Amino acid sequence: MMAGSSKTLMQVNIVAADHPVWHGEARSVTIPASEGEMGILADHEPVLTVIKGGSLTVVDPAGERHVFEVTDGFISFDSNKLTVAVERGRDVVRTSGTDAAAE
């Protein structure tokens, strides 16, 4: 196996009621689940859950963090495809992994 390219990624699609918010590949996603934050990695077991308003964080293959403010909705994850459907969502901040704590 080749070290950097062998990591399994997931496809992420974040959509609001009236527009697409973000889509792409990710190493991990942290969602504001109804019972607390939930982290999802590639090859996670299938899940369908309700999310509440809050911050959703996507870490892309380069380690860049994308943070979105979302409202209530749900997520569906199966076969390394994550769909996040919310009433409203917006891109808040994008930081590299090393700069995330600088603010």
C-alpha positions as CSV (number, residue, x, y, z in Angstrom):
1,M,0.0,0.0,0.0
2,M,1.1,3.5,-0.7
3,A,1.1,5.6,2.4
4,G,-0.8,8.9,1.6
5,S,-3.0,7.7,-1.2
6,S,-4.4,4.6,0.5
7,K,-6.7,6.4,2.9
8,T,-10.4,5.8,2.3
9,L,-12.4,8.9,1.7
10,M,-16.1,9.6,1.7
11,Q,-18.2,11.6,-0.6
12,V,-20.1,14.5,1.2
13,N,-23.0,16.4,-0.1
14,I,-24.5,19.2,2.1
15,V,-27.7,20.7,0.8
16,A,-30.1,23.3,2.1
17,A,-33.8,23.5,1.2
18,D,-33.1,26.2,-1.5
19,H,-29.4,25.6,-2.6
20,P,-26.4,23.3,-2.5
21,V,-24.0,24.3,0.4
22,W,-20.9,22.1,-0.3
23,H,-19.9,18.8,-1.9
24,G,-16.6,17.0,-2.2
25,E,-14.4,14.3,-0.7
26,A,-13.7,14.3,3.1
27,R,-11.6,12.4,5.6
28,S,-14.0,13.1,8.4
29,V,-17.2,15.0,9.2
30,T,-18.4,16.1,12.7
31,I,-22.1,16.8,12.9
32,P,-24.3,18.4,15.5
33,A,-26.5,15.3,16.2
34,S,-29.6,15.6,18.3
35,E,-27.8,13.9,21.2
36,G,-24.4,15.6,20.9
37,E,-21.6,15.9,18.4
38,M,-21.0,12.8,16.2
39,G,-17.9,12.1,14.2
40,I,-18.1,10.1,11.0
41,L,-15.1,8.6,9.2
42,A,-15.0,6.6,6.0
43,D,-16.2,3.0,6.3
44,H,-18.5,4.0,9.2
45,E,-21.5,1.8,9.6
46,P,-24.7,3.0,7.8
47,V,-26.5,5.6,9.8
48,L,-29.6,7.8,9.5
49,T,-30.0,10.5,12.2
50,V,-31.5,13.8,13.0
51,I,-29.3,16.8,13.5
52,K,-29.9,20.0,15.3
53,G,-28.8,23.5,14.5
54,G,-25.1,24.1,15.1
55,S,-21.7,23.8,13.5
56,L,-20.8,21.0,11.0
57,T,-17.1,20.5,10.3
58,V,-15.7,18.7,7.2
59,V,-12.0,17.8,7.0
60,D,-11.0,17.5,3.4
61,P,-8.3,15.2,2.0
62,A,-5.7,18.0,2.3
63,G,-6.5,18.4,6.0
64,E,-8.4,21.7,5.4
65,R,-11.3,22.3,7.8
66,H,-14.6,23.6,6.4
67,V,-17.1,24.8,9.0
68,F,-20.7,25.3,8.2
69,E,-23.5,26.7,10.4
70,V,-26.6,24.5,9.8
71,T,-30.2,24.4,11.0
72,D,-32.2,21.3,11.9
73,G,-32.2,18.5,9.4
74,F,-30.9,14.9,9.0
75,I,-27.9,13.0,7.7
76,S,-27.7,9.7,5.9
77,F,-24.5,7.7,5.6
78,D,-24.0,4.5,3.6
79,S,-21.3,3.1,1.4
80,N,-19.0,6.1,2.0
81,K,-21.6,8.6,0.9
82,L,-22.8,11.2,3.4
83,T,-25.8,13.3,2.6
84,V,-26.6,16.2,4.9
85,A,-30.0,17.8,4.3
86,V,-30.8,21.0,6.3
87,E,-33.3,23.8,6.1
88,R,-30.5,26.4,6.0
89,G,-26.8,26.2,5.8
90,R,-23.8,28.5,5.2
91,D,-20.1,28.3,4.9
92,V,-18.6,30.0,7.9
93,V,-14.9,29.5,7.9
94,R,-12.2,27.5,6.1
95,T,-8.9,26.8,7.8
96,S,-5.9,24.5,7.3
97,G,-5.4,21.9,10.1
98,T,-2.4,23.8,11.5
99,D,-4.1,27.2,11.5
100,A,-7.4,26.1,13.1
101,A,-6.3,27.2,16.7
102,A,-4.7,30.4,15.6
103,E,-7.8,32.6,16.1
